[in-house]
Amino acid sequence: MIFVTVGMHTQGFDRLLKKMDEIAGTIDEEVVIQTGGSSYIPRNAKHFDFVTESEFRELCRKARVVVTHGAMTIVDALEQGTPVIAVPRLRQHGEVIDDHQLYLAQELAKQGKVEAVTDVEGLAEALARVGSGTVALVKDRRLVEALKRLLEEIGYGWGGEGKRVRRAWPSRVKIRMAGWVSRRYGAS
């Protein structure tokens, strides 16, 4: 099963959902999509808007691969030992105010922890690579713990009733995830 998630962001991520729904219509593998605040409704895949923390973790655990935007979901999938394809929301498409998801995805890809895809046209190929074993994405406890600490510091986490929340960020915070990962975690 391929689990696609766009997290709890209030803005949708239709660019990712449309492409994954298109792919779902051409493959035999089950695709489950968490749509969040997106306006696009998948036609070829099972879908829902939000689930509880325990349901979310179970989907990550059962999946062959998790396709996600970035941030906390990468941590959740890696914690379950599930390979991750990170498709960051991009500032150039008006999906985020800065490219922090891109920085994180690029740095983790350099280290072999995730497969990063910035152009959704490359998703089918990335799914094939992850499934074929040509990309060896590894579970790394140290990385998971370091990312959890960072995301908690900046206000991401699970809130009450198992719902993911993003607390208010300081108004001028601009996260440079790649630099943080390199400094705190190292390139080992």
C-alpha positions in Angstrom: 0.0 0.0 0.0 1.2 3.5 -0.8 0.1 6.1 1.8 0.0 9.7 0.7 -0.3 12.4 3.3 -0.3 16.2 3.2 -0.3 16.7 6.9 -2.3 19.2 8.9 -1.4 22.3 6.9 -4.4 24.5 6.3 -3.5 25.0 2.7 -4.1 22.2 0.3 -1.6 20.4 -1.7 -3.5 19.7 -4.9 -0.4 19.4 -7.0 0.7 16.2 -5.1 -2.9 14.8 -4.8 -3.7 15.1 -8.5 -0.5 13.3 -9.5 -0.8 10.5 -7.0 -4.5 10.0 -7.9 -3.4 9.8 -11.6 -0.8 7.2 -10.7 -3.3 5.3 -8.6 -5.4 4.9 -11.7 -2.5 3.2 -13.5 -1.2 0.7 -10.9 -2.4 -2.4 -9.1 -1.2 -1.3 -5.7 -3.6 0.2 -3.3 -3.2 4.0 -2.8 -4.6 5.7 0.4 -4.6 9.5 0.4 -5.0 11.9 3.4 -6.3 15.0 1.7 -6.2 17.4 4.6 -7.3 20.9 3.6 -7.0 20.2 -0.1 -9.8 20.9 -2.5 -9.0 18.1 -4.9 -11.0 14.9 -4.4 -9.2 11.7 -5.5 -11.2 9.5 -8.0 -8.8 6.5 -8.1 -7.7 6.1 -4.5 -9.2 5.7 -1.1 -9.1 9.0 0.7 -10.0 10.8 3.9 -9.3 14.3 5.3 -7.8 13.6 8.8 -7.4 10.7 11.2 -6.2 10.3 14.8 -2.5 9.9 15.7 -2.9 6.2 16.3 -4.6 5.7 13.0 -2.0 7.8 11.2 0.9 5.8 12.7 -0.8 2.5 11.8 -1.1 3.7 8.1 2.6 4.6 8.1 3.4 1.2 9.6 1.4 -0.7 7.0 2.5 1.2 4.0 5.2 0.0 1.6 6.1 3.6 1.1 4.9 7.0 2.5 4.6 9.9 0.1 4.6 13.1 2.1 5.2 16.8 2.0 7.8 16.9 4.8 8.3 17.9 8.4 6.6 15.8 11.1 5.3 13.2 8.7 8.8 12.2 7.6 9.6 11.6 11.3 6.5 9.5 11.7 7.2 7.3 8.7 10.9 6.9 9.5 10.0 6.0 13.1 7.9 3.1 11.7 10.7 2.0 9.5 8.8 2.9 6.3 10.6 4.3 3.3 9.7 8.0 2.5 9.3 9.9 -0.7 9.3 13.6 0.3 7.5 15.9 -2.1 7.9 19.3 -0.5 5.5 22.1 -0.8 7.2 24.8 -2.7 7.2 28.6 -2.4 7.3 29.1 -6.2 3.8 27.4 -6.3 2.4 29.5 -3.4 2.2 26.3 -1.3 4.3 27.7 1.6 5.8 31.0 2.7 9.4 29.7 2.4 11.1 26.5 1.2 11.9 24.9 4.6 10.3 21.6 3.4 12.5 21.6 0.3 15.7 22.2 2.4 14.8 19.3 4.7 14.0 16.9 1.8 17.2 17.8 0.0 19.4 17.3 3.0 17.7 14.0 4.0 18.0 12.8 0.4 21.7 13.6 0.3 22.1 11.4 3.4 20.1 8.5 1.8 17.2 8.8 4.4 14.5 9.7 1.9 13.8 10.0 -1.8 13.2 13.7 -2.6 10.9 14.6 -5.5 10.4 18.3 -6.3 8.7 17.8 -9.7 5.6 15.6 -9.3 6.2 14.3 -12.8 9.0 12.2 -11.3 6.8 10.5 -8.7 6.1 7.3 -10.7 9.8 6.8 -11.2 10.5 7.4 -7.5 7.9 4.9 -6.5 9.5 2.3 -8.8 13.0 3.0 -7.4 11.8 2.7 -3.8 9.9 -0.5 -4.5 12.8 -2.1 -6.4 15.3 -1.8 -3.7 17.6 0.4 -5.8 17.1 3.1 -3.2 18.0 1.8 0.3 16.3 4.1 2.7 17.2 3.4 6.3 15.6 3.7 9.6 17.8 5.8 11.8 16.8 6.3 15.4 19.3 9.1 16.0 17.9 11.1 13.0 14.3 10.5 14.1 15.0 11.8 17.7 16.9 14.8 16.4 14.1 15.8 14.0 11.5 15.3 16.7 13.3 17.7 19.0 13.7 20.3 16.3 10.0 20.1 15.3 8.9 20.3 18.9 11.1 23.4 19.4 9.4 25.2 16.6 5.9 24.2 17.6 5.0 21.1 15.7 3.6 18.0 17.4 0.5 16.0 18.3 -2.1 18.0 20.3 -5.0 16.8 22.4 -7.3 14.0 21.1 -4.5 12.7 18.8 -4.7 15.7 16.4 -1.6 17.2 14.9 -1.1 20.9 15.7 1.2 23.6 14.7 1.5 26.1 17.4 2.3 29.7 16.5 5.8 30.3 15.2 7.7 33.5 16.0 6.7 36.0 13.3 10.2 36.2 11.7 11.3 32.6 12.0 12.7 31.2 8.8 13.8 27.6 9.2 16.8 26.5 7.4 16.3 22.7 7.8 19.2 21.6 5.8 21.7 23.6 7.9 20.1 22.4 11.1 20.2 18.7 10.1 23.8 19.1 9.0 24.9 20.8 12.1 22.9 18.8 14.6 22.9 15.4 13.0 26.0 15.4 10.7 26.3 13.7 7.4 26.9 10.3 8.8 
